[in-house]
Amino acid sequence: MSEEREALANRIRDIIGDDPNVTEKKMFGGIAFMLNGNMLVGPHKDGTLMVRVGPDLYDEALARPGAGLMDFTGKPMKGFVNVSGEAIASDQNLAEWIALATRFVGALPAK
C-alpha cells in the first residue's frame, strides 16, 4: 500500500473511531471502508479519496472544492466522486466528506 493511501486510511480510521458498523475491505487494489457492508469511502494510492454520495447528493458533492468525477474506466461512476488530497488536507474537511457519504450510505439496507 502506498504511503499516501496508508496515511489517509489512518486518518479515516481516527475519524470513524470504534464504530462497529464500519469495516475495511480489500477493493480497487487497496482498501475501502464499508458501512453496514456498503462502500462508504476509499483512499487511493495518490492520496485522493473516493466518496460514495449517491444520486441525490451527487451534484452538490461535485460542486464542492476539490471534487471531481470518479472515473476508473472512461465512464464516470454516478453517485461517486473523487476528492483531491488538497481538499481533504484538514481533518475537518475529511470528516465532512465522510459525513456526506454517511448520509447516503447510512440509509442503504445492510448487506
The first five atom37 places (N, CA, C, CB, O) and aatype in JSON, in Angstrom:
{
  "aatype": [12, 15, 6, 6, 1, 6, 0, 10, 0, 2, 1, 9, 1, 3, 9, 9, 7, 3, 3, 14, 2, 19, 16, 6, 11, 11, 12, 13, 7, 7, 9, 0, 13, 12, 10, 2, 7, 2, 12, 10, 19, 7, 14, 8, 11, 3, 7, 16, 10, 12, 19, 1, 19, 7, 14, 3, 10, 18, 3, 6, 0, 10, 0, 1, 14, 7, 0, 7, 10, 12, 3, 13, 16, 7, 11, 14, 12, 11, 7, 13, 19, 2, 19, 15, 7, 6, 0, 9, 0, 15, 3, 5, 2, 10, 0, 6, 17, 9, 0, 10, 0, 16, 1, 13, 19, 7, 0, 10, 14, 0, 11],
  "atom_mask": [
    [1, 1, 1, 1, 1],
    [1, 1, 1, 1, 1],
    [1, 1, 1, 1, 1],
    [1, 1, 1, 1, 1],
    [1, 1, 1, 1, 1],
    [1, 1, 1, 1, 1],
    [1, 1, 1, 1, 1],
    [1, 1, 1, 1, 1],
    [1, 1, 1, 1, 1],
    [1, 1, 1, 1, 1],
    [1, 1, 1, 1, 1],
    [1, 1, 1, 1, 1],
    [1, 1, 1, 1, 1],
    [1, 1, 1, 1, 1],
    [1, 1, 1, 1, 1],
    [1, 1, 1, 1, 1],
    [1, 1, 1, 0, 1],
    [1, 1, 1, 1, 1],
    [1, 1, 1, 1, 1],
    [1, 1, 1, 1, 1],
    [1, 1, 1, 1, 1],
    [1, 1, 1, 1, 1],
    [1, 1, 1, 1, 1],
    [1, 1, 1, 1, 1],
    [1, 1, 1, 1, 1],
    [1, 1, 1, 1, 1],
    [1, 1, 1, 1, 1],
    [1, 1, 1, 1, 1],
    [1, 1, 1, 0, 1],
    [1, 1, 1, 0, 1],
    [1, 1, 1, 1, 1],
    [1, 1, 1, 1, 1],
    [1, 1, 1, 1, 1],
    [1, 1, 1, 1, 1],
    [1, 1, 1, 1, 1],
    [1, 1, 1, 1, 1],
    [1, 1, 1, 0, 1],
    [1, 1, 1, 1, 1],
    [1, 1, 1, 1, 1],
    [1, 1, 1, 1, 1],
    [1, 1, 1, 1, 1],
    [1, 1, 1, 0, 1],
    [1, 1, 1, 1, 1],
    [1, 1, 1, 1, 1],
    [1, 1, 1, 1, 1],
    [1, 1, 1, 1, 1],
    [1, 1, 1, 0, 1],
    [1, 1, 1, 1, 1],
    [1, 1, 1, 1, 1],
    [1, 1, 1, 1, 1],
    [1, 1, 1, 1, 1],
    [1, 1, 1, 1, 1],
    [1, 1, 1, 1, 1],
    [1, 1, 1, 0, 1],
    [1, 1, 1, 1, 1],
    [1, 1, 1, 1, 1],
    [1, 1, 1, 1, 1],
    [1, 1, 1, 1, 1],
    [1, 1, 1, 1, 1],
    [1, 1, 1, 1, 1],
    [1, 1, 1, 1, 1],
    [1, 1, 1, 1, 1],
    [1, 1, 1, 1, 1],
    [1, 1, 1, 1, 1],
    [1, 1, 1, 1, 1],
    [1, 1, 1, 0, 1],
    [1, 1, 1, 1, 1],
    [1, 1, 1, 0, 1],
    [1, 1, 1, 1, 1],
    [1, 1, 1, 1, 1],
    [1, 1, 1, 1, 1],
    [1, 1, 1, 1, 1],
    [1, 1, 1, 1, 1],
    [1, 1, 1, 0, 1],
    [1, 1, 1, 1, 1],
    [1, 1, 1, 1, 1],
    [1, 1, 1, 1, 1],
    [1, 1, 1, 1, 1],
    [1, 1, 1, 0, 1],
    [1, 1, 1, 1, 1],
    [1, 1, 1, 1, 1],
    [1, 1, 1, 1, 1],
    [1, 1, 1, 1, 1],
    [1, 1, 1, 1, 1],
    [1, 1, 1, 0, 1],
    [1, 1, 1, 1, 1],
    [1, 1, 1, 1, 1],
    [1, 1, 1, 1, 1],
    [1, 1, 1, 1, 1],
    [1, 1, 1, 1, 1],
    [1, 1, 1, 1, 1],
    [1, 1, 1, 1, 1],
    [1, 1, 1, 1, 1],
    [1, 1, 1, 1, 1],
    [1, 1, 1, 1, 1],
    [1, 1, 1, 1, 1],
    [1, 1, 1, 1, 1],
    [1, 1, 1, 1, 1],
    [1, 1, 1, 1, 1],
    [1, 1, 1, 1, 1],
    [1, 1, 1, 1, 1],
    [1, 1, 1, 1, 1],
    [1, 1, 1, 1, 1],
    [1, 1, 1, 1, 1],
    [1, 1, 1, 1, 1],
    [1, 1, 1, 0, 1],
    [1, 1, 1, 1, 1],
    [1, 1, 1, 1, 1],
    [1, 1, 1, 1, 1],
    [1, 1, 1, 1, 1],
    [1, 1, 1, 1, 1]
  ],
  "atom_positions": [
    [[0.85, -1.17, 0.0], [0.0, 0.0, 0.0], [0.9, 1.23, 0.0], [-0.97, 0.0, 1.23], [1.9, 1.28, 0.71]],
    [[0.54, 2.22, -0.8], [1.35, 3.43, -0.88], [1.31, 4.19, 0.44], [0.87, 4.33, -2.04], [0.38, 4.06, 1.23]],
    [[2.34, 5.0, 0.65], [2.39, 5.81, 1.87], [1.22, 6.78, 1.94], [3.71, 6.59, 1.94], [0.64, 6.99, 3.01]],
    [[0.86, 7.37, 0.8], [-0.26, 8.32, 0.77], [-1.57, 7.63, 1.14], [-0.38, 8.97, -0.61], [-2.36, 8.16, 1.92]],
    [[-1.79, 6.44, 0.57], [-3.02, 5.7, 0.86], [-3.06, 5.3, 2.33], [-3.13, 4.45, -0.04], [-4.09, 5.45, 2.98]],
    [[-1.96, 4.8, 2.84], [-1.92, 4.36, 4.24], [-2.13, 5.53, 5.19], [-0.6, 3.67, 4.55], [-2.84, 5.4, 6.19]],
    [[-1.51, 6.67, 4.9], [-1.68, 7.85, 5.76], [-3.14, 8.3, 5.76], [-0.77, 9.0, 5.29], [-3.69, 8.64, 6.81]],
    [[-3.77, 8.31, 4.59], [-5.17, 8.71, 4.5], [-6.06, 7.69, 5.2], [-5.6, 8.86, 3.03], [-7.01, 8.06, 5.9]],
    [[-5.78, 6.41, 5.03], [-6.56, 5.37, 5.71], [-6.47, 5.53, 7.23], [-6.06, 3.97, 5.3], [-7.47, 5.36, 7.93]],
    [[-5.3, 5.85, 7.73], [-5.15, 6.06, 9.18], [-5.96, 7.26, 9.65], [-3.67, 6.26, 9.54], [-6.55, 7.23, 10.73]],
    [[-5.99, 8.31, 8.86], [-6.8, 9.49, 9.22], [-8.29, 9.13, 9.23], [-6.54, 10.66, 8.24], [-9.03, 9.57, 10.1]],
    [[-8.71, 8.34, 8.25], [-10.1, 7.9, 8.21], [-10.42, 7.06, 9.44], [-10.39, 7.08, 6.91], [-11.46, 7.25, 10.07]],
    [[-9.53, 6.14, 9.79], [-9.74, 5.32, 10.99], [-9.89, 6.19, 12.23], [-8.57, 4.34, 11.19], [-10.75, 5.93, 13.08]],
    [[-9.07, 7.21, 12.34], [-9.15, 8.12, 13.5], [-10.5, 8.83, 13.55], [-8.01, 9.15, 13.46], [-11.07, 9.0, 14.63]],
    [[-11.0, 9.25, 12.41], [-12.28, 9.97, 12.36], [-13.45, 9.03, 12.64], [-12.47, 10.65, 10.99], [-14.37, 9.38, 13.38]],
    [[-13.42, 7.85, 12.06], [-14.52, 6.89, 12.24], [-14.53, 6.34, 13.66], [-14.4, 5.74, 11.23], [-15.59, 6.08, 14.22]],
    [[-13.36, 6.18, 14.24], [-13.28, 5.66, 15.6], [-13.66, 4.19, 15.68], [0.0, 0.0, 0.0], [-13.32, 3.41, 14.79]],
    [[-14.34, 3.84, 16.74], [-14.67, 2.44, 17.01], [-16.07, 2.05, 16.54], [-14.55, 2.16, 18.48], [-16.68, 1.16, 17.13]],
    [[-16.57, 2.67, 15.51], [-17.9, 2.35, 15.01], [-17.95, 0.89, 14.57], [-18.3, 3.3, 13.84], [-17.27, 0.51, 13.61]],
    [[-18.74, 0.06, 15.26], [-18.78, -1.37, 14.92], [-19.44, -1.66, 13.57], [-19.5, -2.12, 16.0], [-19.32, -2.77, 13.06]],
    [[-20.12, -0.68, 13.0], [-20.78, -0.87, 11.71], [-19.86, -0.59, 10.53], [-21.99, 0.02, 11.62], [-20.23, -0.83, 9.38]],
    [[-18.65, -0.09, 10.81], [-17.69, 0.22, 9.75], [-16.6, -0.85, 9.74], [-17.07, 1.63, 9.96], [-15.99, -1.15, 10.76]],
    [[-16.38, -1.41, 8.56], [-15.33, -2.41, 8.37], [-14.45, -1.99, 7.2], [-15.95, -3.82, 8.12], [-14.79, -1.07, 6.45]],
    [[-13.34, -2.67, 7.06], [-12.45, -2.44, 5.93], [-12.46, -3.66, 5.03], [-11.0, -2.12, 6.41], [-12.5, -4.8, 5.5]],
    [[-12.41, -3.41, 3.72], [-12.43, -4.5, 2.75], [-11.43, -4.19, 1.65], [-13.85, -4.7, 2.16], [-11.32, -3.05, 1.19]],
    [[-10.69, -5.22, 1.23], [-9.77, -5.03, 0.11], [-10.58, -4.83, -1.17], [-8.8, -6.26, -0.03], [-11.42, -5.65, -1.53]],
    [[-10.3, -3.69, -1.83], [-11.02, -3.33, -3.06], [-10.15, -2.41, -3.9], [-12.38, -2.66, -2.74], [-9.32, -1.68, -3.36]],
    [[-10.34, -2.43, -5.2], [-9.68, -1.47, -6.09], [-8.16, -1.45, -5.9], [-10.25, -0.08, -5.86], [-7.54, -0.4, -6.06]],
    [[-7.57, -2.58, -5.57], [-6.13, -2.64, -5.36], [-5.7, -2.0, -4.06], [0.0, 0.0, 0.0], [-4.5, -1.8, -3.84]],
    [[-6.62, -1.69, -3.2], [-6.32, -1.08, -1.9], [-7.37, -1.5, -0.9], [0.0, 0.0, 0.0], [-7.7, -2.69, -0.78]],
    [[-7.91, -0.54, -0.17], [-8.96, -0.84, 0.79], [-10.11, 0.13, 0.61], [-8.41, -0.78, 2.23], [-9.96, 1.23, 0.08]],
    [[-11.26, -0.31, 1.06], [-12.44, 0.55, 1.11], [-13.02, 0.42, 2.51], [-13.5, 0.17, 0.01], [-12.94, -0.63, 3.14]],
    [[-13.59, 1.49, 2.98], [-14.29, 1.48, 4.26], [-15.76, 1.25, 3.96], [-14.06, 2.81, 5.06], [-16.35, 1.94, 3.13]],
    [[-16.34, 0.27, 4.63], [-17.7, -0.16, 4.39], [-18.56, 0.16, 5.61], [-17.75, -1.67, 4.06], [-18.14, -0.05, 6.75]],
    [[-19.76, 0.67, 5.36], [-20.72, 0.93, 6.43], [-21.87, -0.05, 6.25], [-21.23, 2.42, 6.41], [-22.57, -0.01, 5.24]],
    [[-22.05, -0.93, 7.22], [-23.08, -1.98, 7.13], [-22.96, -2.78, 5.84], [-24.48, -1.35, 7.22], [-23.96, -3.21, 5.27]],
    [[-21.73, -2.99, 5.39], [-21.47, -3.79, 4.2], [-21.53, -3.04, 2.89], [0.0, 0.0, 0.0], [-21.3, -3.62, 1.83]],
    [[-21.83, -1.75, 2.93], [-21.9, -0.91, 1.73], [-20.69, 0.02, 1.67], [-23.21, -0.09, 1.7], [-20.28, 0.58, 2.69]],
    [[-20.13, 0.18, 0.47], [-18.95, 1.02, 0.31], [-19.25, 2.46, 0.73], [-18.45, 0.98, -1.14], [-20.24, 3.05, 0.3]],
    [[-18.37, 3.01, 1.56], [-18.51, 4.37, 2.08], [-17.47, 5.29, 1.43], [-18.35, 4.39, 3.62], [-17.83, 6.2, 0.68]],
    [[-16.21, 5.05, 1.71], [-15.1, 5.81, 1.14], [-13.93, 4.87, 0.86], [-14.66, 6.96, 2.09], [-13.83, 3.79, 1.44]],
    [[-13.06, 5.3, -0.04], [-11.88, 4.51, -0.36], [-10.7, 5.4, -0.69], [0.0, 0.0, 0.0], [-10.76, 6.19, -1.63]],
    [[-9.62, 5.29, 0.09], [-8.42, 6.08, -0.21], [-7.67, 5.49, -1.41], [-7.5, 6.13, 1.01], [-7.55, 4.28, -1.54]],
    [[-7.19, 6.37, -2.28], [-6.41, 5.95, -3.45], [-4.92, 6.09, -3.16], [-6.79, 6.78, -4.69], [-4.51, 6.78, -2.22]],
    [[-4.11, 5.42, -3.97], [-2.66, 5.42, -3.75], [-2.04, 6.8, -3.9], [-2.01, 4.48, -4.71], [-0.95, 7.04, -3.39]],
    [[-2.72, 7.72, -4.61], [-2.17, 9.06, -4.8], [-2.64, 10.05, -3.73], [-2.55, 9.58, -6.17], [-2.35, 11.25, -3.82]],
    [[-3.37, 9.56, -2.72], [-3.82, 10.43, -1.64], [-5.17, 11.08, -1.88], [0.0, 0.0, 0.0], [-5.63, 11.88, -1.07]],
    [[-5.81, 10.74, -3.01], [-7.17, 11.22, -3.24], [-8.14, 10.25, -2.58], [-7.47, 11.37, -4.78], [-7.75, 9.17, -2.14]],
    [[-9.41, 10.64, -2.53], [-10.4, 9.84, -1.83], [-11.64, 9.63, -2.7], [-10.79, 10.49, -0.5], [-12.2, 10.6, -3.21]],
    [[-12.05, 8.38, -2.86], [-13.31, 8.06, -3.5], [-14.39, 8.14, -2.42], [-13.28, 6.65, -4.2], [-14.26, 7.52, -1.36]],
    [[-15.44, 8.89, -2.7], [-16.53, 9.09, -1.74], [-17.85, 8.71, -2.4], [-16.56, 10.57, -1.24], [-18.17, 9.19, -3.49]],
    [[-18.6, 7.85, -1.73], [-19.9, 7.45, -2.26], [-20.96, 8.4, -1.7], [-20.24, 5.96, -1.88], [-21.22, 8.42, -0.5]],
    [[-21.56, 9.17, -2.58], [-22.53, 10.18, -2.15], [-23.95, 9.88, -2.64], [-22.11, 11.54, -2.65], [-24.9, 10.49, -2.15]],
    [[-24.1, 8.96, -3.57], [-25.42, 8.63, -4.08], [-25.92, 9.63, -5.1], [0.0, 0.0, 0.0], [-25.31, 10.69, -5.29]],
    [[-27.03, 9.32, -5.74], [-27.53, 10.18, -6.81], [-28.07, 11.52, -6.34], [-28.6, 9.46, -7.55], [-27.91, 12.52, -7.04]],
    [[-28.71, 11.57, -5.18], [-29.32, 12.82, -4.73], [-28.31, 13.87, -4.3], [-30.26, 12.54, -3.58], [-28.56, 15.07, -4.44]],
    [[-27.16, 13.45, -3.78], [-26.13, 14.38, -3.31], [-25.01, 14.57, -4.33], [-25.55, 13.9, -1.99], [-24.05, 15.3, -4.08]],
    [[-25.12, 13.9, -5.47], [-24.04, 13.88, -6.47], [-23.68, 15.27, -6.98], [-24.44, 13.0, -7.63], [-22.51, 15.65, -6.94]],
    [[-24.66, 16.03, -7.44], [-24.36, 17.36, -7.99], [-23.83, 18.3, -6.91], [-25.62, 17.97, -8.62], [-22.91, 19.08, -7.16]],
    [[-24.4, 18.22, -5.71], [-23.91, 19.03, -4.59], [-22.46, 18.69, -4.28], [-24.78, 18.81, -3.33], [-21.64, 19.58, -4.05]],
    [[-22.14, 17.4, -4.27], [-20.77, 16.96, -3.97], [-19.8, 17.43, -5.06], [-20.72, 15.43, -3.84], [-18.71, 17.9, -4.74]],
    [[-20.19, 17.3, -6.32], [-19.31, 17.72, -7.42], [-19.03, 19.22, -7.4], [-19.93, 17.34, -8.75], [-18.0, 19.66, -7.89]],
    [[-19.94, 20.0, -6.83], [-19.76, 21.45, -6.77], [-18.79, 21.88, -5.67], [-21.1, 22.13, -6.56], [-18.39, 23.04, -5.63]],
    [[-18.43, 20.97, -4.79], [-17.52, 21.31, -3.7], [-16.08, 21.43, -4.21], [-17.6, 20.25, -2.57], [-15.7, 20.76, -5.17]],
    [[-15.29, 22.28, -3.57], [-13.88, 22.43, -3.98], [-13.12, 21.1, -3.9], [-13.19, 23.48, -3.1], [-13.2, 20.38, -2.91]],
    [[-12.4, 20.81, -4.96], [-11.56, 19.62, -4.99], [-12.26, 18.35, -5.42], [0.0, 0.0, 0.0], [-11.62, 17.3, -5.53]],
    [[-13.56, 18.41, -5.67], [-14.3, 17.21, -6.08], [-14.31, 17.09, -7.59], [-15.75, 17.26, -5.55], [-14.38, 18.08, -8.32]],
    [[-14.22, 15.87, -8.05], [-14.27, 15.6, -9.48], [-14.96, 14.28, -9.75], [0.0, 0.0, 0.0], [-15.37, 13.57, -8.83]],
    [[-15.09, 13.97, -11.02], [-15.73, 12.73, -11.43], [-14.9, 11.54, -10.98], [-15.94, 12.7, -12.94], [-13.67, 11.59, -11.0]],
    [[-15.57, 10.48, -10.58], [-14.91, 9.21, -10.28], [-14.94, 8.4, -11.55], [-15.6, 8.45, -9.07], [-16.01, 7.98, -11.99]],
    [[-13.78, 8.18, -12.14], [-13.7, 7.61, -13.47], [-12.58, 6.58, -13.52], [-13.5, 8.7, -14.54], [-11.41, 6.94, -13.72]],
    [[-12.92, 5.3, -13.35], [-11.92, 4.24, -13.45], [-11.76, 3.74, -14.88], [-12.31, 3.07, -12.55], [-10.66, 3.36, -15.29]],
    [[-12.84, 3.76, -15.63], [-12.86, 3.05, -16.91], [-13.14, 3.93, -18.11], [-13.88, 1.98, -16.85], [-13.34, 3.42, -19.22]],
    [[-13.16, 5.23, -17.93], [-13.52, 6.12, -19.02], [-14.98, 6.53, -18.97], [0.0, 0.0, 0.0], [-15.44, 7.36, -19.75]],
    [[-15.72, 5.94, -18.04], [-17.13, 6.28, -17.85], [-17.31, 6.67, -16.39], [-18.08, 5.07, -18.24], [-17.06, 5.86, -15.5]],
    [[-17.75, 7.91, -16.13], [-17.91, 8.35, -14.73], [-18.87, 7.45, -13.96], [-18.4, 9.79, -14.69], [-19.89, 7.0, -14.5]],
    [[-18.54, 7.21, -12.71], [-19.38, 6.41, -11.82], [-20.35, 7.36, -11.12], [-18.52, 5.6, -10.78], [-19.97, 8.05, -10.17]],
    [[-21.58, 7.39, -11.57], [-22.61, 8.27, -10.98], [-22.82, 7.86, -9.52], [-23.96, 8.18, -11.79], [-22.95, 6.68, -9.2]],
    [[-22.84, 8.86, -8.65], [-23.04, 8.59, -7.23], [-21.74, 8.51, -6.45], [0.0, 0.0, 0.0], [-21.76, 8.41, -5.22]],
    [[-20.6, 8.55, -7.16], [-19.29, 8.54, -6.53], [-18.52, 9.76, -7.01], [-18.5, 7.22, -6.86], [-18.64, 10.15, -8.17]],
    [[-17.74, 10.37, -6.13], [-16.86, 11.46, -6.53], [-15.45, 11.16, -6.06], [-17.35, 12.82, -5.96], [-15.25, 10.4, -5.11]],
    [[-14.49, 11.76, -6.72], [-13.1, 11.67, -6.32], [-12.71, 13.03, -5.74], [-12.17, 11.28, -7.53], [-12.93, 14.06, -6.37]],
    [[-12.14, 13.02, -4.55], [-11.79, 14.25, -3.85], [-10.28, 14.37, -3.79], [-12.42, 14.29, -2.42], [-9.59, 13.43, -3.39]],
    [[-9.76, 15.52, -4.19], [-8.32, 15.75, -4.21], [-7.72, 15.72, -2.81], [-8.0, 17.09, -4.89], [-8.41, 15.99, -1.82]],
    [[-6.45, 15.41, -2.74], [-5.75, 15.42, -1.46], [-5.76, 16.79, -0.81], [0.0, 0.0, 0.0], [-5.84, 16.89, 0.41]],
    [[-5.68, 17.84, -1.62], [-5.69, 19.2, -1.08], [-7.03, 19.52, -0.41], [-5.41, 20.22, -2.2], [-7.07, 20.23, 0.6]],
    [[-8.12, 19.0, -0.97], [-9.45, 19.29, -0.43], [-9.73, 18.56, 0.88], [-10.51, 18.92, -1.44], [-10.65, 18.92, 1.61]],
    [[-8.92, 17.55, 1.18], [-9.09, 16.8, 2.43], [-7.84, 16.88, 3.3], [-9.43, 15.33, 2.14], [-7.59, 16.01, 4.13]],
    [[-7.06, 17.93, 3.09], [-5.81, 18.09, 3.85], [-6.08, 18.29, 5.34], [-5.02, 19.28, 3.31], [-5.28, 17.86, 6.17]],
    [[-7.19, 18.94, 5.68], [-7.51, 19.11, 7.1], [-8.43, 17.98, 7.54], [-8.18, 20.5, 7.36], [-9.24, 17.47, 6.75]],
    [[-8.3, 17.58, 8.8], [-9.17, 16.53, 9.33], [-10.63, 16.97, 9.32], [-8.74, 16.15, 10.75], [-11.52, 16.14, 9.15]],
    [[-10.88, 18.25, 9.49], [-12.26, 18.74, 9.45], [-12.87, 18.52, 8.07], [-12.3, 20.24, 9.83], [-14.01, 18.05, 7.97]],
    [[-12.13, 18.86, 7.02], [-12.65, 18.65, 5.67], [-12.85, 17.17, 5.37], [-11.71, 19.27, 4.63], [-13.84, 16.78, 4.76]],
    [[-11.9, 16.34, 5.8], [-12.03, 14.9, 5.6], [-13.27, 14.39, 6.32], [-10.77, 14.16, 6.09], [-14.03, 13.6, 5.77]],
    [[-13.47, 14.83, 7.56], [-14.64, 14.41, 8.33], [-15.94, 14.84, 7.66], [-14.58, 14.98, 9.75], [-16.94, 14.12, 7.7]],
    [[-15.94, 16.02, 7.04], [-17.15, 16.48, 6.34], [-17.47, 15.59, 5.15], [-16.96, 17.93, 5.87], [-18.64, 15.3, 4.89]],
    [[-16.45, 15.14, 4.42], [-16.69, 14.24, 3.29], [-17.19, 12.89, 3.79], [-15.41, 14.07, 2.46], [-18.09, 12.3, 3.19]],
    [[-16.62, 12.39, 4.87], [-17.08, 11.12, 5.43], [-18.53, 11.25, 5.89], [-16.18, 10.67, 6.62], [-19.34, 10.34, 5.7]],
    [[-18.87, 12.38, 6.5], [-20.25, 12.61, 6.95], [-21.21, 12.66, 5.77], [-20.33, 13.92, 7.76], [-22.32, 12.15, 5.85]],
    [[-20.79, 13.28, 4.67], [-21.64, 13.34, 3.48], [-21.89, 11.93, 2.95], [-20.98, 14.23, 2.39], [-23.02, 11.6, 2.59]],
    [[-20.85, 11.12, 2.89], [-21.01, 9.73, 2.44], [-21.93, 8.96, 3.38], [-19.65, 9.03, 2.33], [-22.75, 8.16, 2.94]],
    [[-21.79, 9.21, 4.67], [-22.59, 8.51, 5.67], [-24.07, 8.84, 5.53], [-22.11, 8.85, 7.08], [-24.93, 7.99, 5.79]],
    [[-24.38, 10.07, 5.12], [-25.79, 10.45, 4.91], [-26.45, 9.53, 3.9], [-25.89, 11.91, 4.42], [-27.59, 9.09, 4.09]],
    [[-25.74, 9.22, 2.82], [-26.31, 8.34, 1.8], [-26.19, 6.87, 2.2], [-25.63, 8.58, 0.46], [-27.18, 6.15, 2.23]],
    [[-24.98, 6.45, 2.48], [-24.73, 5.03, 2.72], [-25.45, 4.54, 3.98], [-23.22, 4.77, 2.85], [-25.9, 3.39, 4.03]],
    [[-25.57, 5.4, 4.99], [-26.27, 5.01, 6.21], [-27.74, 4.72, 6.01], [0.0, 0.0, 0.0], [-28.36, 4.03, 6.83]],
    [[-28.32, 5.22, 4.93], [-29.73, 4.98, 4.63], [-29.95, 3.72, 3.79], [-30.32, 6.18, 3.92], [-31.09, 3.31, 3.57]],
    [[-28.87, 3.12, 3.3], [-28.99, 1.9, 2.49], [-29.24, 0.69, 3.38], [-27.73, 1.69, 1.63], [-28.82, 0.67, 4.54]],
    [[-29.92, -0.33, 2.84], [-30.08, -1.57, 3.61], [-28.72, -2.22, 3.84], [-31.04, -2.55, 2.89], [-27.85, -2.17, 2.97]],
    [[-28.55, -2.83, 4.99], [-27.29, -3.53, 5.3], [-27.14, -4.73, 4.37], [-27.26, -3.98, 6.79], [-28.12, -5.36, 3.98]],
    [[-25.89, -5.03, 4.04], [-25.6, -6.21, 3.2], [-25.15, -7.35, 4.1], [-24.5, -5.9, 2.13], [-24.86, -8.44, 3.61]]
  ]
}
